[in-house]
Amino acid sequence: MLTPDTHPRRARYLFVRVQEACNADCFFCEFALSKDPYRFPLGEMQRLAAEARDQGINVIRFTGGEPLMHPQIVELVRAASAEGHRVSMITNGVLLAQYADALIDAGLSQVILSLDSPDAETHNTYRRTPKLFERAVEGAKALKGRAVLRVNTVVGPHNYHDMPRMQEVLEDIGFEQWELSPIKLSRAVRYPDPQEVIESCRPLYETDRDGALVPLGEPFYGATPAQQDAYFEEGRVPRPQGARCHVTDDVMFLDPKNAKLFACSLLPHRDPTGIESGDAAEHGKGHVSLNTPTYRAHRDHYAEVGPSVCTGCSTTAAGYSNAIDANREPALWDY
């Protein structure tokens, strides 16, 4: 699946939503306390991992719901790793310490934890789940030095003022990467004083301390006056500034329950139609080809129009595409 606009030295990522059930009750999430029974089959992962390898993908990232609730999650990691993939996982961390040793043994390379406050009680309140912060940190410490540790923080009017202290706490724990993801709700998100937000959070991105944990990608409130106006007035998060979205070259998202494939990990939350595999009806849900003419047309469409129409981008995705436009080669875990 390598194309003329896909750089052979860059990592290529396949996100797989292995289930939709979740054991957390986050107020902003569509999967909060979901009891959905779907589980991605192990046999399908074995087939998919081999196909992904043949298509030039070298990183598989499990997402959900909560991936660690999947009864065969360790076997899924092992199946992906056996085909030569680096394996990553997005998790709330409730079960992470319990599975840490088995996941490392199976080949897990990176963990992305969700933490929204430097204070355990506050984080647990935001996520409406007791002991969530404590268990996530326990899991991170169990994996420290054994896997790349990243935090994803959903930031908004409720917690932006805590981000300087959040930076210090995450550095002390030993996290290596940090993503600030602007909160996205079905209603407009308003801040009382946008300039105060910028002044409070700008030092996060400008620090030159040794070992500083600088957030990935673009500032969540925008790097330019135009982006800042769009964010604070329209609720539109920063998106690629170039004429093309390069994320579509390197990132795919698979929703196997609904047999849907997307050209970006953010699209399922904004354009849930996606692309259905031509053989999905014959083989049943979960069997989606990664290389079809309809998918390539879908990818090319969003590569061209994404920078002007997408409303659900992320700071990391925007920064990834902007870096390529600036001839800076992204590193393995820059997405």
C-alpha positions as CSV (number, residue, x, y, z in Angstrom):
1,M,0.0,0.0,0.0
2,L,3.0,2.3,-0.1
3,T,2.2,5.1,-2.5
4,P,4.4,7.8,-4.1
5,D,3.3,10.2,-1.4
6,T,4.1,7.8,1.5
7,H,7.7,8.1,2.8
8,P,9.2,4.6,3.3
9,R,11.2,5.7,6.4
10,R,8.3,7.0,8.4
11,A,6.3,4.8,10.7
12,R,2.9,3.7,9.5
13,Y,0.1,3.2,12.1
14,L,-3.0,1.1,12.2
15,F,-5.4,1.8,15.0
16,V,-7.7,-1.1,15.8
17,R,-10.8,-0.6,18.1
18,V,-10.7,-4.1,19.6
19,Q,-13.9,-3.5,21.6
20,E,-16.4,-0.8,22.7
21,A,-17.0,-1.8,26.3
22,C,-15.3,0.3,29.0
23,N,-15.0,0.3,32.8
24,A,-14.6,4.1,33.2
25,D,-17.4,6.7,33.2
26,C,-15.7,9.7,31.6
27,F,-18.2,12.5,31.1
28,F,-17.0,13.5,27.6
29,C,-16.7,10.0,26.1
30,E,-19.2,8.1,24.0
31,F,-18.0,4.8,25.4
32,A,-18.5,5.6,29.1
33,L,-19.4,2.5,31.0
34,S,-20.4,0.8,27.7
35,K,-21.5,-2.8,28.0
36,D,-21.2,-3.5,24.3
37,P,-20.5,-7.3,23.9
38,Y,-18.4,-7.1,20.7
39,R,-14.8,-8.4,21.0
40,F,-12.3,-8.4,18.1
41,P,-11.5,-12.1,17.3
42,L,-7.9,-13.3,17.9
43,G,-8.0,-15.2,14.6
44,E,-8.9,-12.0,12.8
45,M,-6.0,-10.2,14.4
46,Q,-3.6,-12.9,13.2
47,R,-4.9,-12.4,9.6
48,L,-5.0,-8.6,9.9
49,A,-1.5,-8.3,11.3
50,A,0.0,-10.2,8.4
51,E,-2.0,-8.1,5.9
52,A,-0.9,-4.9,7.6
53,R,2.7,-5.9,7.4
54,D,2.4,-6.7,3.7
55,Q,0.8,-3.2,3.2
56,G,3.8,-1.4,4.8
57,I,2.3,-0.8,8.3
58,N,4.7,-1.3,11.1
59,V,2.8,0.0,14.2
60,I,-0.5,-1.4,15.5
61,R,-2.2,0.6,18.2
62,F,-5.1,-1.0,20.2
63,T,-7.9,1.3,21.3
64,G,-11.5,1.0,22.5
65,G,-13.5,1.3,24.7
66,E,-11.0,-0.1,27.1
67,P,-8.7,-2.6,25.4
68,L,-7.5,-4.3,28.7
69,M,-11.1,-5.6,29.2
70,H,-10.7,-7.8,26.1
71,P,-10.3,-11.3,27.5
72,Q,-7.6,-12.1,24.9
73,I,-5.8,-8.8,24.9
74,V,-2.4,-10.4,25.7
75,E,-2.8,-12.8,22.8
76,L,-3.8,-9.9,20.5
77,V,-0.6,-8.1,21.4
78,R,1.4,-11.2,20.8
79,A,-0.3,-11.8,17.4
80,A,0.6,-8.3,16.2
81,S,4.1,-8.5,17.6
82,A,4.7,-11.8,15.9
83,E,4.2,-10.2,12.5
84,G,7.0,-7.7,13.3
85,H,4.8,-4.8,14.4
86,R,5.5,-2.4,17.2
87,V,2.5,-2.6,19.4
88,S,0.9,0.3,21.3
89,M,-2.2,0.6,23.5
90,I,-4.5,3.4,24.6
91,T,-5.9,2.6,28.1
92,N,-7.4,4.2,31.1
93,G,-5.0,2.2,33.2
94,V,-7.4,0.4,35.6
95,L,-6.1,-3.0,34.7
96,L,-2.6,-2.0,33.5
97,A,-0.5,-3.1,36.6
98,Q,-2.3,-6.5,36.5
99,Y,-1.3,-7.1,32.9
100,A,2.0,-5.3,32.8
101,D,4.4,-8.3,32.8
102,A,2.3,-10.3,30.4
103,L,1.9,-7.4,28.0
104,I,5.7,-6.8,27.9
105,D,6.3,-10.5,27.4
106,A,3.8,-10.5,24.5
107,G,5.7,-7.6,22.8
108,L,4.0,-4.3,23.9
109,S,6.2,-1.3,23.0
110,Q,4.1,1.7,24.1
111,V,1.3,2.6,26.5
112,I,-0.8,5.8,26.2
113,L,-2.6,6.5,29.5
114,S,-5.4,9.0,30.0
115,L,-4.7,11.4,32.9
116,D,-6.5,14.8,33.2
117,S,-5.3,16.2,36.5
118,P,-2.1,16.1,38.6
119,D,-4.4,15.4,41.6
120,A,-5.8,11.9,42.0
121,E,-9.2,13.0,43.5
122,T,-9.8,15.5,40.7
123,H,-8.9,13.1,37.9
124,N,-11.1,10.5,39.4
125,T,-14.0,13.0,39.6
126,Y,-13.5,14.0,36.0
127,R,-13.6,10.3,34.9
128,R,-16.2,9.4,37.5
129,T,-14.2,6.3,38.5
130,P,-12.8,5.7,42.0
131,K,-9.0,5.0,42.2
132,L,-8.5,5.5,38.5
133,F,-5.6,7.8,38.8
134,E,-3.8,5.7,41.4
135,R,-4.2,2.5,39.3
136,A,-3.0,4.2,36.1
137,V,0.1,5.5,37.9
138,E,0.7,2.1,39.4
139,G,0.6,0.6,35.9
140,A,2.9,3.2,34.5
141,K,5.5,2.5,37.2
142,A,5.2,-1.2,36.4
143,L,6.1,-0.5,32.8
144,K,8.7,2.3,33.4
145,G,11.9,1.5,31.4
146,R,10.1,-1.4,29.6
147,A,7.8,0.5,27.3
148,V,7.4,4.0,26.0
149,L,5.1,5.9,28.4
150,R,2.8,8.6,27.1
151,V,0.0,10.5,28.7
152,N,-3.0,11.9,26.8
153,T,-4.7,14.7,28.8
154,V,-8.1,16.0,27.7
155,V,-7.8,19.7,28.4
156,G,-10.5,22.3,28.6
157,P,-11.9,25.1,30.8
158,H,-12.2,22.7,33.7
159,N,-8.4,22.0,34.0
160,Y,-6.2,24.1,31.8
161,H,-5.0,26.0,34.9
162,D,-3.6,22.7,36.3
163,M,-1.4,22.0,33.3
164,P,1.9,23.6,34.6
165,R,1.6,21.4,37.7
166,M,0.6,18.4,35.6
167,Q,3.8,18.8,33.6
168,E,5.8,18.6,36.8
169,V,3.9,15.5,38.1
170,L,4.3,13.6,34.9
171,E,8.0,14.3,34.7
172,D,8.4,13.1,38.3
173,I,6.6,9.8,37.5
174,G,8.8,9.3,34.4
175,F,6.5,9.8,31.4
176,E,8.3,10.3,28.1
177,Q,5.5,11.9,26.0
178,W,2.5,14.0,26.7
179,E,-0.4,15.0,24.4
180,L,-2.8,17.8,25.3
181,S,-6.1,17.0,23.5
182,P,-8.6,19.9,23.5
183,I,-12.0,18.7,24.8
184,K,-14.6,18.2,22.1
185,L,-18.2,18.3,23.1
186,S,-21.5,18.6,21.1
187,R,-21.7,22.2,22.3
188,A,-19.4,25.1,22.1
189,V,-16.5,25.2,24.6
190,R,-16.0,28.6,26.1
191,Y,-13.2,30.0,28.2
192,P,-13.8,33.1,30.4
193,D,-10.5,34.7,29.3
194,P,-8.7,33.2,26.3
195,Q,-5.6,35.4,26.8
196,E,-5.2,34.0,30.3
197,V,-5.3,30.5,28.9
198,I,-2.6,31.3,26.4
199,E,-0.4,33.0,29.0
200,S,-0.9,30.2,31.5
201,C,-0.1,27.4,29.1
202,R,2.5,28.9,26.8
203,P,5.4,28.0,29.1
204,L,4.5,24.3,28.7
205,Y,5.7,24.6,25.0
206,E,8.5,27.0,25.5
207,T,10.5,25.4,28.3
208,D,14.1,24.6,27.7
209,R,14.8,22.7,30.9
210,D,16.7,19.4,30.5
211,G,14.3,16.5,30.4
212,A,11.3,18.8,30.1
213,L,8.1,17.0,29.1
214,V,7.0,19.3,26.2
215,P,3.5,18.4,24.8
216,L,3.5,16.8,21.3
217,G,2.4,18.7,18.3
218,E,0.8,22.2,18.2
219,P,-0.4,24.2,21.2
220,F,-3.9,23.0,22.0
221,Y,-5.2,26.6,21.7
222,G,-3.4,27.3,18.4
223,A,0.0,28.5,17.3
224,T,-1.1,31.5,15.3
225,P,-3.7,34.4,16.0
226,A,-6.0,32.9,13.3
227,Q,-5.9,29.4,14.9
228,Q,-6.5,31.0,18.4
229,D,-9.5,32.9,17.1
230,A,-10.9,29.7,15.5
231,Y,-10.3,27.8,18.7
232,F,-11.8,30.3,21.2
233,E,-14.5,31.7,19.0
234,E,-15.6,28.6,17.1
235,G,-14.3,25.7,19.1
236,R,-12.2,24.5,16.2
237,V,-9.0,22.8,17.3
238,P,-5.7,23.4,15.3
239,R,-5.4,21.5,12.1
240,P,-2.7,21.1,9.5
241,Q,-1.6,24.4,8.1
242,G,-0.3,23.1,4.7
243,A,-2.3,22.3,1.6
244,R,-2.3,18.5,2.4
245,C,-2.9,16.4,5.5
246,H,0.0,14.0,5.6
247,V,-1.5,12.0,8.5
248,T,-3.7,10.3,5.9
249,D,-0.5,8.9,4.3
250,D,0.6,7.2,7.5
251,V,-2.4,6.5,9.7
252,M,-5.4,4.2,9.3
253,F,-8.2,3.5,11.8
254,L,-10.2,0.2,11.8
255,D,-13.6,-0.1,13.4
256,P,-14.0,-3.9,13.0
257,K,-17.4,-4.2,14.7
258,N,-18.9,-2.0,12.0
259,A,-16.4,-3.1,9.3
260,K,-15.3,0.5,8.7
261,L,-11.9,1.8,7.7
262,F,-10.8,5.5,8.1
263,A,-7.9,7.5,6.8
264,C,-7.2,9.1,10.2
265,S,-7.6,8.1,13.8
266,L,-9.7,11.3,14.4
267,L,-12.3,10.7,11.6
268,P,-14.4,8.1,13.3
269,H,-15.6,10.7,15.8
270,R,-16.5,13.3,13.2
271,D,-17.4,11.3,10.1
272,P,-18.5,7.9,11.2
273,T,-19.4,6.7,7.7
274,G,-15.9,5.6,6.8
275,I,-15.3,3.1,4.1
276,E,-16.8,-0.4,4.1
277,S,-14.7,-3.2,2.7
278,G,-16.1,-4.8,-0.5
279,D,-16.0,-8.3,1.2
280,A,-17.4,-7.3,4.6
281,A,-20.8,-8.7,3.9
282,E,-19.4,-12.1,2.7
283,H,-16.9,-12.6,5.6
284,G,-18.8,-11.0,8.4
285,K,-18.0,-8.0,10.7
286,G,-14.4,-7.6,11.4
287,H,-13.0,-8.7,8.1
288,V,-11.9,-5.5,6.4
289,S,-9.3,-5.2,3.7
290,L,-6.8,-2.5,4.1
291,N,-6.3,-1.8,0.4
292,T,-9.3,-1.1,-1.8
293,P,-10.0,1.5,-4.5
294,T,-12.8,3.0,-2.3
295,Y,-10.4,3.3,0.6
296,R,-7.7,5.0,-1.5
297,A,-10.3,7.5,-2.8
298,H,-11.4,8.2,0.8
299,R,-7.8,8.7,1.9
300,D,-7.0,11.0,-1.0
301,H,-10.1,13.0,-0.4
302,Y,-9.2,13.8,3.2
303,A,-5.6,14.4,2.3
304,E,-6.8,17.2,0.1
305,V,-9.7,18.7,2.0
306,G,-8.7,17.9,5.6
307,P,-6.8,21.1,6.3
308,S,-9.8,23.2,5.3
309,V,-12.8,21.1,6.5
310,C,-11.9,18.8,9.4
311,T,-13.2,20.0,12.8
312,G,-12.0,17.1,15.0
313,C,-8.2,17.2,14.5
314,S,-5.8,16.8,17.3
315,T,-2.7,18.8,18.3
316,T,-0.5,15.7,17.6
317,A,-2.0,15.1,14.2
318,A,-1.7,18.8,13.2
319,G,1.9,18.9,14.4
320,Y,2.7,15.7,12.6
321,S,1.5,17.0,9.3
322,N,3.1,20.4,9.8
323,A,6.4,18.8,10.6
324,I,6.4,17.0,7.3
325,D,5.6,20.2,5.5
326,A,8.6,21.7,7.2
327,N,10.8,18.8,6.0
328,R,11.2,17.5,9.6
329,E,11.0,13.7,9.6
330,P,8.7,12.5,12.4
331,A,10.2,10.0,14.8
332,L,8.6,6.6,15.6
333,W,6.2,7.7,18.3
334,D,5.5,11.2,17.1
335,Y,2.0,10.1,16.3
